[in-house]
Amino acid sequence: MSRNTGELKKFFADKGYGFIKTEKNDIFFHVNDSTGINTDALQEGISLSYEITQDNRGKTKACNVQIEQ
């Protein structure tokens, strides 16, 4: 899988999910789909890299989300 990049649009720490802003649309992600991500560092506007996958309902989501250095 190829890695994509985007900007963190919004993160709901109490629920563990957020949205990554891309050129086309916003992509949903949940922290359970990423290992080793520090949720305390997830501030709006930071750059993230991720892979695209589909959930069990066929909707697009991000997985393996990482903070870009």
C-alpha positions as CSV (number, residue, x, y, z in Angstrom):
1,M,0.0,0.0,0.0
2,S,1.2,3.5,-0.7
3,R,1.3,6.2,1.9
4,N,-0.8,9.3,1.6
5,T,-0.4,12.6,3.5
6,G,-2.9,15.1,4.8
7,E,-3.6,17.5,7.6
8,L,-5.5,16.7,10.8
9,K,-8.8,18.5,10.5
10,K,-10.4,17.4,13.8
11,F,-9.7,14.8,16.5
12,F,-12.2,13.8,19.2
13,A,-9.9,12.4,22.0
14,D,-12.8,11.2,24.1
15,K,-14.0,9.0,21.3
16,G,-10.7,8.1,19.7
17,Y,-11.4,9.2,16.2
18,G,-10.9,12.1,13.8
19,F,-10.7,13.3,10.3
20,I,-7.8,14.0,7.9
21,K,-8.2,16.8,5.4
22,T,-7.0,15.9,1.9
23,E,-7.3,17.7,-1.4
24,K,-10.5,15.8,-2.3
25,N,-12.3,15.1,0.9
26,D,-12.0,14.3,4.6
27,I,-10.9,10.8,5.6
28,F,-12.1,9.2,8.8
29,F,-9.6,7.4,11.1
30,H,-9.8,5.7,14.5
31,V,-6.8,5.3,16.8
32,N,-7.5,1.5,17.1
33,D,-6.5,1.3,13.4
34,S,-3.0,2.7,14.1
35,T,-0.3,1.4,16.4
36,G,2.1,3.6,18.4
37,I,0.3,6.9,17.7
38,N,0.5,9.4,20.6
39,T,-3.0,10.8,20.8
40,D,-1.7,13.7,23.0
41,A,0.3,14.9,20.0
42,L,-2.8,15.0,17.7
43,Q,-3.3,18.7,17.3
44,E,-5.4,20.3,14.5
45,G,-3.3,21.2,11.5
46,I,-0.4,18.7,12.0
47,S,0.7,16.6,9.0
48,L,-0.2,12.9,9.0
49,S,0.7,10.0,6.8
50,Y,-1.7,7.1,6.3
51,E,-2.9,4.3,4.2
52,I,-6.4,3.9,2.7
53,T,-8.6,0.9,3.4
54,Q,-12.3,0.1,3.7
55,D,-14.3,-0.7,6.7
56,N,-16.7,-3.7,6.9
57,R,-19.4,-1.6,5.4
58,G,-17.3,-0.6,2.4
59,K,-16.6,3.0,3.5
60,T,-13.2,4.5,3.0
61,K,-11.1,5.1,6.1
62,A,-7.4,5.8,7.0
63,C,-5.3,3.2,8.8
64,N,-1.7,3.0,10.0
65,V,-1.8,6.8,10.7
66,Q,1.5,8.3,11.7
67,I,2.6,11.8,12.6
68,E,4.9,13.2,10.0
69,Q,8.2,14.6,11.4
